[in-house]
Amino acid sequence: MTIPADLKYTKSHEWARLEADGSVTVGITHHAQDLLGDMVFVENPVLGRKLTQGEECAVVESVKAASDVYAPIAGEVIAANADVEGAPEAINQDAYAAWMFKLKPDNAADLGSLLDAAAYQAIVDSEAH
């Protein structure tokens, strides 16, 4: 399982990446997609929606279960990946390339409250026991 060191993570298995333009790209982790299994449906938040940190904002559904996706930080939805909605299996193929939505953060410094790769790895390891 891969956990890229350049991303931030939530305990609920979302990843977040600060982009050069100040936006934040969001997806679910490799661990999350592995737990869910084959993805069959993705519903992203609508453009312009204002999200608070930790708010339920999207849904992923697999052959095993449906799962809510939570906003890693507060912000406005500025992009939703229609490609991943049309081909949810892309998340299974590469969870870090198949981003779900992008936020214009209210405060990019909020990313500092998220987990780094080592802390996220510790959570994944603890769930394995």
N, CA, C and O atoms as a GROMACS GRO file, in nm:
protein
  516
    1MET      N    1   0.084  -0.118   0.000
    1MET     CA    2   0.000   0.000   0.000
    1MET      C    3   0.088   0.124   0.000
    1MET      O    4   0.189   0.130   0.070
    2THR      N    5   0.050   0.220  -0.078
    2THR     CA    6   0.126   0.344  -0.085
    2THR      C    7   0.058   0.454  -0.004
    2THR      O    8  -0.064   0.465  -0.002
    3ILE      N    9   0.140   0.534   0.061
    3ILE     CA   10   0.094   0.653   0.133
    3ILE      C   11   0.192   0.764   0.097
    3ILE      O   12   0.295   0.780   0.164
    4PRO      N   13   0.162   0.841  -0.009
    4PRO     CA   14   0.256   0.945  -0.052
    4PRO      C   15   0.289   1.044   0.059
    4PRO      O   16   0.201   1.089   0.132
    5ALA      N   17   0.417   1.076   0.071
    5ALA     CA   18   0.464   1.164   0.177
    5ALA      C   19   0.426   1.310   0.154
    5ALA      O   20   0.428   1.390   0.248
    6ASP      N   21   0.391   1.346   0.031
    6ASP     CA   22   0.363   1.487   0.002
    6ASP      C   23   0.216   1.524   0.022
    6ASP      O   24   0.178   1.638  -0.008
    7LEU      N   25   0.134   1.433   0.070
    7LEU     CA   26  -0.008   1.460   0.092
    7LEU      C   27  -0.039   1.470   0.241
    7LEU      O   28   0.042   1.430   0.325
    8LYS      N   29  -0.155   1.524   0.273
    8LYS     CA   30  -0.208   1.526   0.408
    8LYS      C   31  -0.328   1.432   0.413
    8LYS      O   32  -0.390   1.404   0.310
    9TYR      N   33  -0.359   1.382   0.532
    9TYR     CA   34  -0.461   1.278   0.546
    9TYR      C   35  -0.556   1.307   0.662
    9TYR      O   36  -0.522   1.379   0.756
   10THR      N   37  -0.675   1.250   0.653
   10THR     CA   38  -0.770   1.256   0.764
   10THR      C   39  -0.782   1.118   0.827
   10THR      O   40  -0.745   1.018   0.766
   11LYS      N   41  -0.833   1.114   0.948
   11LYS     CA   42  -0.858   0.985   1.013
   11LYS      C   43  -0.968   0.909   0.941
   11LYS      O   44  -0.979   0.787   0.956
   12SER      N   45  -1.051   0.980   0.863
   12SER     CA   46  -1.160   0.916   0.790
   12SER      C   47  -1.118   0.878   0.648
   12SER      O   48  -1.203   0.847   0.564
   13HIS      N   49  -0.987   0.880   0.620
   13HIS     CA   50  -0.928   0.824   0.499
   13HIS      C   51  -0.945   0.909   0.372
   13HIS      O   52  -0.952   0.854   0.262
   14GLU      N   53  -0.951   1.041   0.388
   14GLU     CA   54  -0.940   1.129   0.272
   14GLU      C   55  -0.794   1.176   0.262
   14GLU      O   56  -0.723   1.184   0.363
   15TRP      N   57  -0.750   1.206   0.141
   15TRP     CA   58  -0.620   1.270   0.125
   15TRP      C   59  -0.644   1.410   0.069
   15TRP      O   60  -0.746   1.437   0.006
   16ALA      N   61  -0.548   1.499   0.094
   16ALA     CA   62  -0.559   1.638   0.048
   16ALA      C   63  -0.421   1.684   0.002
   16ALA      O   64  -0.319   1.656   0.066
   17ARG      N   65  -0.420   1.755  -0.110
   17ARG     CA   66  -0.293   1.806  -0.165
   17ARG      C   67  -0.309   1.954  -0.195
   17ARG      O   68  -0.399   1.994  -0.268
   18LEU      N   69  -0.219   2.036  -0.139
   18LEU     CA   70  -0.216   2.178  -0.168
   18LEU      C   71  -0.150   2.197  -0.304
   18LEU      O   72  -0.036   2.154  -0.325
   19GLU      N   73  -0.221   2.261  -0.396
   19GLU     CA   74  -0.170   2.283  -0.532
   19GLU      C   75  -0.098   2.418  -0.540
   19GLU      O   76  -0.114   2.502  -0.452
   20ALA      N   77  -0.020   2.437  -0.644
   20ALA     CA   78   0.056   2.560  -0.662
   20ALA      C   79  -0.033   2.683  -0.670
   20ALA      O   80   0.008   2.792  -0.633
   21ASP      N   81  -0.157   2.666  -0.719
   21ASP     CA   82  -0.248   2.780  -0.732
   21ASP      C   83  -0.325   2.809  -0.602
   21ASP      O   84  -0.411   2.897  -0.600
   22GLY      N   85  -0.294   2.735  -0.496
   22GLY     CA   86  -0.359   2.758  -0.367
   22GLY      C   87  -0.484   2.673  -0.345
   22GLY      O   88  -0.539   2.673  -0.235
   23SER      N   89  -0.529   2.601  -0.448
   23SER     CA   90  -0.643   2.512  -0.430
   23SER      C   91  -0.598   2.384  -0.359
   23SER      O   92  -0.479   2.356  -0.350
   24VAL      N   93  -0.695   2.308  -0.310
   24VAL     CA   94  -0.667   2.182  -0.243
   24VAL      C   95  -0.744   2.071  -0.313
   24VAL      O   96  -0.867   2.077  -0.324
   25THR      N   97  -0.673   1.971  -0.361
   25THR     CA   98  -0.732   1.857  -0.428
   25THR      C   99  -0.759   1.748  -0.325
   25THR      O  100  -0.677   1.723  -0.237
   26VAL      N  101  -0.876   1.682  -0.338
   26VAL     CA  102  -0.920   1.584  -0.237
   26VAL      C  103  -0.958   1.452  -0.304
   26VAL      O  104  -1.016   1.450  -0.412
   27GLY      N  105  -0.925   1.343  -0.238
   27GLY     CA  106  -0.966   1.210  -0.283
   27GLY      C  107  -0.971   1.117  -0.164
   27GLY      O  108  -0.953   1.160  -0.050
   28ILE      N  109  -0.995   0.989  -0.189
   28ILE     CA  110  -0.988   0.890  -0.080
   28ILE      C  111  -0.860   0.811  -0.096
   28ILE      O  112  -0.805   0.799  -0.205
   29THR      N  113  -0.813   0.758   0.015
   29THR     CA  114  -0.682   0.693   0.016
   29THR      C  115  -0.686   0.552  -0.046
   29THR      O  116  -0.792   0.492  -0.065
   30HIS      N  117  -0.568   0.504  -0.075
   30HIS     CA  118  -0.553   0.367  -0.124
   30HIS      C  119  -0.611   0.269  -0.022
   30HIS      O  120  -0.678   0.172  -0.059
   31HIS      N  121  -0.585   0.294   0.105
   31HIS     CA  122  -0.637   0.206   0.211
   31HIS      C  123  -0.791   0.204   0.207
   31HIS      O  124  -0.851   0.097   0.218
   32ALA      N  125  -0.853   0.320   0.192
   32ALA     CA  126  -0.999   0.327   0.188
   32ALA      C  127  -1.055   0.249   0.069
   32ALA      O  128  -1.149   0.171   0.084
   33GLN      N  129  -0.997   0.270  -0.047
   33GLN     CA  130  -1.048   0.198  -0.164
   33GLN      C  131  -1.024   0.048  -0.151
   33GLN      O  132  -1.104  -0.032  -0.200
   34ASP      N  133  -0.917   0.011  -0.084
   34ASP     CA  134  -0.888  -0.131  -0.063
   34ASP      C  135  -0.992  -0.193   0.030
   34ASP      O  136  -1.036  -0.306   0.007
   35LEU      N  137  -1.032  -0.120   0.133
   35LEU     CA  138  -1.135  -0.170   0.225
   35LEU      C  139  -1.271  -0.182   0.156
   35LEU      O  140  -1.345  -0.277   0.179
   36LEU      N  141  -1.302  -0.083   0.072
   36LEU     CA  142  -1.434  -0.080   0.006
   36LEU      C  143  -1.445  -0.182  -0.106
   36LEU      O  144  -1.552  -0.239  -0.128
   37GLY      N  145  -1.336  -0.205  -0.177
   37GLY     CA  146  -1.342  -0.297  -0.291
   37GLY      C  147  -1.377  -0.224  -0.420
   37GLY      O  148  -1.354  -0.103  -0.432
   38ASP      N  149  -1.433  -0.296  -0.515
   38ASP     CA  150  -1.458  -0.241  -0.648
   38ASP      C  151  -1.560  -0.128  -0.642
   38ASP      O  152  -1.674  -0.147  -0.602
   39MET      N  153  -1.515  -0.009  -0.684
   39MET     CA  154  -1.601   0.110  -0.684
   39MET      C  155  -1.703   0.102  -0.798
   39MET      O  156  -1.671   0.063  -0.910
   40VAL      N  157  -1.826   0.140  -0.765
   40VAL     CA  158  -1.931   0.138  -0.866
   40VAL      C  159  -2.002   0.272  -0.881
   40VAL      O  160  -2.077   0.292  -0.976
   41PHE      N  161  -1.979   0.366  -0.786
   41PHE     CA  162  -2.051   0.494  -0.790
   41PHE      C  163  -1.973   0.598  -0.712
   41PHE      O  164  -1.920   0.572  -0.605
   42VAL      N  165  -1.968   0.718  -0.768
   42VAL     CA  166  -1.909   0.832  -0.700
   42VAL      C  167  -2.003   0.951  -0.717
   42VAL      O  168  -2.047   0.980  -0.828
   43GLU      N  169  -2.033   1.018  -0.607
   43GLU     CA  170  -2.112   1.141  -0.612
   43GLU      C  171  -2.030   1.251  -0.545
   43GLU      O  172  -2.003   1.247  -0.425
   44ASN      N  173  -1.990   1.350  -0.624
   44ASN     CA  174  -1.910   1.461  -0.574
   44ASN      C  175  -2.000   1.576  -0.529
   44ASN      O  176  -2.116   1.583  -0.568
   45PRO      N  177  -1.947   1.665  -0.446
   45PRO     CA  178  -2.026   1.784  -0.408
   45PRO      C  179  -2.045   1.876  -0.528
   45PRO      O  180  -1.965   1.874  -0.622
   46VAL      N  181  -2.150   1.957  -0.524
   46VAL     CA  182  -2.177   2.049  -0.635
   46VAL      C  183  -2.082   2.168  -0.629
   46VAL      O  184  -2.036   2.208  -0.522
   47LEU      N  185  -2.055   2.224  -0.744
   47LEU     CA  186  -1.968   2.340  -0.752
   47LEU      C  187  -2.028   2.456  -0.674
   47LEU      O  188  -2.149   2.478  -0.677
   48GLY      N  189  -1.943   2.528  -0.606
   48GLY     CA  190  -1.986   2.644  -0.530
   48GLY      C  191  -2.030   2.614  -0.388
   48GLY      O  192  -2.052   2.706  -0.309
   49ARG      N  193  -2.045   2.487  -0.354
   49ARG     CA  194  -2.088   2.450  -0.219
   49ARG      C  195  -1.980   2.489  -0.118
   49ARG      O  196  -1.863   2.460  -0.138
   50LYS      N  197  -2.020   2.553  -0.011
   50LYS     CA  198  -1.929   2.588   0.097
   50LYS      C  199  -1.929   2.474   0.199
   50LYS      O  200  -2.034   2.432   0.247
   51LEU      N  201  -1.811   2.425   0.229
   51LEU     CA  202  -1.797   2.312   0.320
   51LEU      C  203  -1.726   2.353   0.447
   51LEU      O  204  -1.637   2.439   0.445
   52THR      N  205  -1.766   2.292   0.556
   52THR     CA  206  -1.692   2.308   0.681
   52THR      C  207  -1.604   2.185   0.700
   52THR      O  208  -1.633   2.078   0.646
   53GLN      N  209  -1.498   2.201   0.776
   53GLN     CA  210  -1.408   2.089   0.799
   53GLN      C  211  -1.483   1.973   0.864
   53GLN      O  212  -1.551   1.991   0.964
   54GLY      N  213  -1.470   1.855   0.806
   54GLY     CA  214  -1.534   1.736   0.860
   54GLY      C  215  -1.676   1.713   0.812
   54GLY      O  216  -1.740   1.615   0.851
   55GLU      N  217  -1.728   1.804   0.728
   55GLU     CA  218  -1.866   1.791   0.678
   55GLU      C  219  -1.877   1.679   0.574
   55GLU      O  220  -1.789   1.664   0.488
   56GLU      N  221  -1.985   1.602   0.582
   56GLU     CA  222  -2.012   1.502   0.478
   56GLU      C  223  -2.039   1.577   0.348
   56GLU      O  224  -2.122   1.668   0.344
   57CYS      N  225  -1.969   1.539   0.242
   57CYS     CA  226  -1.985   1.617   0.119
   57CYS      C  227  -1.990   1.534  -0.007
   57CYS      O  228  -2.025   1.586  -0.113
   58ALA      N  229  -1.955   1.407   0.000
   58ALA     CA  230  -1.955   1.323  -0.119
   58ALA      C  231  -1.981   1.178  -0.076
   58ALA      O  232  -1.979   1.146   0.043
   59VAL      N  233  -2.006   1.093  -0.174
   59VAL     CA  234  -2.033   0.952  -0.146
   59VAL      C  235  -1.955   0.866  -0.244
   59VAL      O  236  -1.948   0.896  -0.364
   60VAL      N  237  -1.896   0.759  -0.194
   60VAL     CA  238  -1.840   0.656  -0.279
   60VAL      C  239  -1.912   0.527  -0.246
   60VAL      O  240  -1.939   0.497  -0.130
   61GLU      N  241  -1.942   0.450  -0.349
   61GLU     CA  242  -2.012   0.324  -0.329
   61GLU      C  243  -1.938   0.215  -0.403
   61GLU      O  244  -1.896   0.231  -0.517
   62SER      N  245  -1.922   0.103  -0.333
   62SER     CA  246  -1.854  -0.012  -0.392
   62SER      C  247  -1.949  -0.131  -0.392
   62SER      O  248  -2.065  -0.120  -0.353
   63VAL      N  249  -1.898  -0.242  -0.438
   63VAL     CA  250  -1.978  -0.364  -0.436
   63VAL      C  251  -2.004  -0.410  -0.292
   63VAL      O  252  -2.095  -0.489  -0.268
   64LYS      N  253  -1.923  -0.361  -0.197
   64LYS     CA  254  -1.937  -0.400  -0.056
   64LYS      C  255  -2.022  -0.305   0.025
   64LYS      O  256  -2.102  -0.349   0.108
   65ALA      N  257  -2.006  -0.172   0.001
   65ALA     CA  258  -2.070  -0.074   0.089
   65ALA      C  259  -2.066   0.064   0.027
   65ALA      O  260  -1.993   0.090  -0.069
   66ALA      N  261  -2.146   0.153   0.084
   66ALA     CA  262  -2.138   0.295   0.050
   66ALA      C  263  -2.071   0.365   0.166
   66ALA      O  264  -2.085   0.325   0.282
   67SER      N  265  -1.997   0.470   0.135
   67SER     CA  266  -1.925   0.542   0.239
   67SER      C  267  -1.930   0.691   0.211
   67SER      O  268  -1.915   0.734   0.097
   68ASP      N  269  -1.951   0.769   0.317
   68ASP     CA  270  -1.946   0.914   0.302
   68ASP      C  271  -1.801   0.959   0.292
   68ASP      O  272  -1.710   0.896   0.346
   69VAL      N  273  -1.782   1.070   0.223
   69VAL     CA  274  -1.652   1.134   0.213
   69VAL      C  275  -1.666   1.270   0.282
   69VAL      O  276  -1.765   1.340   0.261
   70TYR      N  277  -1.568   1.306   0.363
   70TYR     CA  278  -1.575   1.427   0.445
   70TYR      C  279  -1.475   1.532   0.396
   70TYR      O  280  -1.367   1.499   0.346
   71ALA      N  281  -1.512   1.656   0.410
   71ALA     CA  282  -1.423   1.765   0.373
   71ALA      C  283  -1.304   1.768   0.469
   71ALA      O  284  -1.323   1.778   0.590
   72PRO      N  285  -1.182   1.760   0.416
   72PRO     CA  286  -1.066   1.760   0.506
   72PRO      C  287  -1.043   1.897   0.570
   72PRO      O  288  -0.990   1.906   0.681
   73ILE      N  289  -1.082   2.003   0.500
   73ILE     CA  290  -1.073   2.140   0.553
   73ILE      C  291  -1.193   2.218   0.502
   73ILE      O  292  -1.265   2.171   0.413
   74ALA      N  293  -1.215   2.334   0.558
   74ALA     CA  294  -1.325   2.420   0.512
   74ALA      C  295  -1.288   2.489   0.382
   74ALA      O  296  -1.171   2.522   0.359
   75GLY      N  297  -1.389   2.510   0.297
   75GLY     CA  298  -1.364   2.580   0.172
   75GLY      C  299  -1.481   2.567   0.077
   75GLY      O  300  -1.583   2.506   0.108
   76GLU      N  301  -1.462   2.627  -0.041
   76GLU     CA  302  -1.565   2.624  -0.145
   76GLU      C  303  -1.524   2.525  -0.253
   76GLU      O  304  -1.409   2.523  -0.296
   77VAL      N  305  -1.619   2.444  -0.298
   77VAL     CA  306  -1.592   2.347  -0.404
   77VAL      C  307  -1.577   2.423  -0.536
   77VAL      O  308  -1.670   2.490  -0.581
   78ILE      N  309  -1.459   2.412  -0.597
   78ILE     CA  310  -1.432   2.483  -0.722
   78ILE      C  311  -1.419   2.389  -0.841
   78ILE      O  312  -1.413   2.434  -0.956
   79ALA      N  313  -1.413   2.257  -0.816
   79ALA     CA  314  -1.406   2.160  -0.925
   79ALA      C  315  -1.451   2.025  -0.873
   79ALA      O  316  -1.426   1.989  -0.758
   80ALA      N  317  -1.518   1.950  -0.959
   80ALA     CA  318  -1.557   1.812  -0.928
   80ALA      C  319  -1.512   1.727  -1.047
   80ALA      O  320  -1.533   1.765  -1.162
   81ASN      N  321  -1.451   1.616  -1.019
   81ASN     CA  322  -1.394   1.532  -1.124
   81ASN      C  323  -1.502   1.444  -1.188
   81ASN      O  324  -1.536   1.338  -1.136
   82ALA      N  325  -1.554   1.491  -1.301
   82ALA     CA  326  -1.658   1.416  -1.373
   82ALA      C  327  -1.603   1.284  -1.428
   82ALA      O  328  -1.677   1.187  -1.442
   83ASP      N  329  -1.474   1.281  -1.457
   83ASP     CA  330  -1.414   1.157  -1.509
   83ASP      C  331  -1.427   1.044  -1.408
   83ASP      O  332  -1.457   0.930  -1.446
   84VAL      N  333  -1.405   1.073  -1.280
   84VAL     CA  334  -1.412   0.968  -1.178
   84VAL      C  335  -1.558   0.930  -1.149
   84VAL      O  336  -1.586   0.818  -1.109
   85GLU      N  337  -1.651   1.025  -1.170
   85GLU     CA  338  -1.792   0.990  -1.157
   85GLU      C  339  -1.835   0.895  -1.269
   85GLU      O  340  -1.916   0.806  -1.248
   86GLY      N  341  -1.779   0.916  -1.387
   86GLY     CA  342  -1.812   0.831  -1.501
   86GLY      C  343  -1.739   0.697  -1.500
   86GLY      O  344  -1.784   0.601  -1.562
   87ALA      N  345  -1.628   0.693  -1.430
   87ALA     CA  346  -1.547   0.570  -1.423
   87ALA      C  347  -1.494   0.554  -1.280
   87ALA      O  348  -1.376   0.574  -1.255
   88PRO      N  349  -1.583   0.517  -1.185
   88PRO     CA  350  -1.542   0.507  -1.044
   88PRO      C  351  -1.427   0.409  -1.021
   88PRO      O  352  -1.353   0.423  -0.924
   89GLU      N  353  -1.411   0.311  -1.109
   89GLU     CA  354  -1.304   0.213  -1.094
   89GLU      C  355  -1.165   0.278  -1.103
   89GLU      O  356  -1.066   0.216  -1.065
   90ALA      N  357  -1.159   0.400  -1.152
   90ALA     CA  358  -1.031   0.472  -1.156
   90ALA      C  359  -0.972   0.488  -1.016
   90ALA      O  360  -0.851   0.492  -1.000
   91ILE      N  361  -1.059   0.497  -0.915
   91ILE     CA  362  -1.011   0.508  -0.776
   91ILE      C  363  -0.939   0.379  -0.737
   91ILE      O  364  -0.837   0.384  -0.668
   92ASN      N  365  -0.991   0.264  -0.779
   92ASN     CA  366  -0.925   0.138  -0.749
   92ASN      C  367  -0.790   0.127  -0.821
   92ASN      O  368  -0.696   0.067  -0.769
   93GLN      N  369  -0.783   0.185  -0.940
   93GLN     CA  370  -0.660   0.173  -1.018
   93GLN      C  371  -0.548   0.261  -0.962
   93GLN      O  372  -0.433   0.219  -0.959
   94ASP      N  373  -0.581   0.381  -0.918
   94ASP     CA  374  -0.483   0.472  -0.858
   94ASP      C  375  -0.557   0.576  -0.776
   94ASP      O  376  -0.601   0.679  -0.828
   95ALA      N  377  -0.570   0.549  -0.648
   95ALA     CA  378  -0.651   0.635  -0.559
   95ALA      C  379  -0.595   0.777  -0.551
   95ALA      O  380  -0.670   0.870  -0.522
   96TYR      N  381  -0.466   0.794  -0.576
   96TYR     CA  382  -0.408   0.927  -0.562
   96TYR      C  383  -0.411   1.006  -0.693
   96TYR      O  384  -0.393   1.127  -0.692
   97ALA      N  385  -0.432   0.940  -0.805
   97ALA     CA  386  -0.449   1.009  -0.933
   97ALA      C  387  -0.596   1.041  -0.956
   97ALA      O  388  -0.628   1.140  -1.022
   98ALA      N  389  -0.686   0.958  -0.905
   98ALA     CA  390  -0.831   0.974  -0.926
   98ALA      C  391  -0.888   1.066  -0.819
   98ALA      O  392  -0.962   1.022  -0.731
   99TRP      N  393  -0.854   1.193  -0.828
   99TRP     CA  394  -0.906   1.290  -0.731
   99TRP      C  395  -1.056   1.305  -0.749
   99TRP      O  396  -1.111   1.275  -0.855
  100MET      N  397  -1.123   1.353  -0.644
  100MET     CA  398  -1.269   1.366  -0.648
  100MET      C  399  -1.314   1.511  -0.667
  100MET      O  400  -1.395   1.540  -0.755
  101PHE      N  401  -1.261   1.601  -0.585
  101PHE     CA  402  -1.301   1.742  -0.597
  101PHE      C  403  -1.189   1.832  -0.548
  101PHE      O  404  -1.094   1.789  -0.482
  102LYS      N  405  -1.203   1.961  -0.583
  102LYS     CA  406  -1.104   2.060  -0.541
  102LYS      C  407  -1.175   2.169  -0.463
  102LYS      O  408  -1.289   2.207  -0.492
  103LEU      N  409  -1.104   2.219  -0.363
  103LEU     CA  410  -1.156   2.326  -0.276
  103LEU      C  411  -1.071   2.451  -0.290
  103LEU      O  412  -0.950   2.444  -0.311
  104LYS      N  413  -1.136   2.565  -0.279
  104LYS     CA  414  -1.066   2.690  -0.252
  104LYS      C  415  -1.073   2.704  -0.100
  104LYS      O  416  -1.179   2.736  -0.046
  105PRO      N  417  -0.961   2.680  -0.031
  105PRO     CA  418  -0.967   2.673   0.116
  105PRO      C  419  -1.001   2.808   0.178
  105PRO      O  420  -0.957   2.913   0.130
  106ASP      N  421  -1.078   2.805   0.286
  106ASP     CA  422  -1.100   2.926   0.364
  106ASP      C  423  -0.968   2.970   0.427
  106ASP      O  424  -0.940   3.090   0.437
  107ASN      N  425  -0.889   2.871   0.469
  107ASN     CA  426  -0.760   2.899   0.531
  107ASN      C  427  -0.668   2.779   0.502
  107ASN      O  428  -0.683   2.673   0.564
  108ALA      N  429  -0.574   2.796   0.409
  108ALA     CA  430  -0.486   2.685   0.372
  108ALA      C  431  -0.405   2.634   0.491
  108ALA      O  432  -0.360   2.519   0.490
  109ALA      N  433  -0.386   2.716   0.591
  109ALA     CA  434  -0.311   2.673   0.709
  109ALA      C  435  -0.383   2.559   0.782
  109ALA      O  436  -0.322   2.487   0.861
  110ASP      N  437  -0.514   2.543   0.756
  110ASP     CA  438  -0.588   2.433   0.818
  110ASP      C  439  -0.531   2.297   0.777
  110ASP      O  440  -0.552   2.198   0.847
  111LEU      N  441  -0.461   2.292   0.665
  111LEU     CA  442  -0.399   2.166   0.624
  111LEU      C  443  -0.301   2.117   0.731
  111LEU      O  444  -0.276   1.997   0.744
  112GLY      N  445  -0.247   2.210   0.807
  112GLY     CA  446  -0.154   2.173   0.914
  112GLY      C  447  -0.218   2.091   1.024
  112GLY      O  448  -0.148   2.026   1.102
  113SER      N  449  -0.352   2.093   1.032
  113SER     CA  450  -0.421   2.015   1.134
  113SER      C  451  -0.442   1.870   1.091
  113SER      O  452  -0.486   1.786   1.170
  114LEU      N  453  -0.410   1.842   0.965
  114LEU     CA  454  -0.430   1.705   0.914
  114LEU      C  455  -0.307   1.619   0.942
  114LEU      O  456  -0.203   1.669   0.986
  115LEU      N  457  -0.320   1.491   0.918
  115LEU     CA  458  -0.214   1.394   0.946
  115LEU      C  459  -0.109   1.395   0.836
  115LEU      O  460  -0.141   1.416   0.719
  116ASP      N  461   0.017   1.374   0.874
  116ASP     CA  462   0.119   1.350   0.772
  116ASP      C  463   0.119   1.200   0.740
  116ASP      O  464   0.044   1.123   0.800
  117ALA      N  465   0.203   1.160   0.645
  117ALA     CA  466   0.202   1.020   0.600
  117ALA      C  467   0.233   0.923   0.713
  117ALA      O  468   0.171   0.817   0.722
  118ALA      N  469   0.327   0.957   0.798
  118ALA     CA  470   0.365   0.866   0.908
  118ALA      C  471   0.250   0.849   1.007
  118ALA      O  472   0.223   0.738   1.053
  119ALA      N  473   0.183   0.957   1.040
  119ALA     CA  474   0.070   0.949   1.134
  119ALA      C  475  -0.045   0.870   1.073
  119ALA      O  476  -0.111   0.792   1.141
  120TYR      N  477  -0.069   0.892   0.943
  120TYR     CA  478  -0.175   0.816   0.876
  120TYR      C  479  -0.139   0.668   0.872
  120TYR      O  480  -0.225   0.582   0.894
  121GLN      N  481  -0.013   0.637   0.844
  121GLN     CA  482   0.031   0.496   0.841
  121GLN      C  483   0.005   0.431   0.977
  121GLN      O  484  -0.035   0.315   0.984
  122ALA      N  485   0.026   0.504   1.084
  122ALA     CA  486   0.003   0.451   1.219
  122ALA      C  487  -0.146   0.417   1.239
  122ALA      O  488  -0.179   0.316   1.302
  123ILE      N  489  -0.234   0.501   1.184
  123ILE     CA  490  -0.378   0.473   1.195
  123ILE      C  491  -0.414   0.348   1.114
  123ILE      O  492  -0.490   0.263   1.160
  124VAL      N  493  -0.360   0.340   0.994
  124VAL     CA  494  -0.386   0.221   0.910
  124VAL      C  495  -0.337   0.096   0.981
  124VAL      O  496  -0.406  -0.006   0.983
  125ASP      N  497  -0.218   0.103   1.037
  125ASP     CA  498  -0.162  -0.012   1.108
  125ASP      C  499  -0.248  -0.051   1.228
  125ASP      O  500  -0.267  -0.169   1.255
  126SER      N  501  -0.301   0.048   1.300
  126SER     CA  502  -0.383   0.019   1.418
  126SER      C  503  -0.515  -0.044   1.379
  126SER      O  504  -0.570  -0.125   1.454
  127GLU      N  505  -0.568  -0.009   1.261
  127GLU     CA  506  -0.693  -0.069   1.215
  127GLU      C  507  -0.673  -0.212   1.169
  127GLU      O  508  -0.769  -0.290   1.163
  128ALA      N  509  -0.550  -0.249   1.137
  128ALA     CA  510  -0.522  -0.384   1.090
  128ALA      C  511  -0.520  -0.484   1.205
  128ALA      O  512  -0.522  -0.605   1.182
  129HIS      N  513  -0.516  -0.434   1.329
  129HIS     CA  514  -0.508  -0.524   1.444
  129HIS      C  515  -0.640  -0.541   1.513
  129HIS      O  516  -0.650  -0.613   1.611
   0.00000   0.00000   0.00000
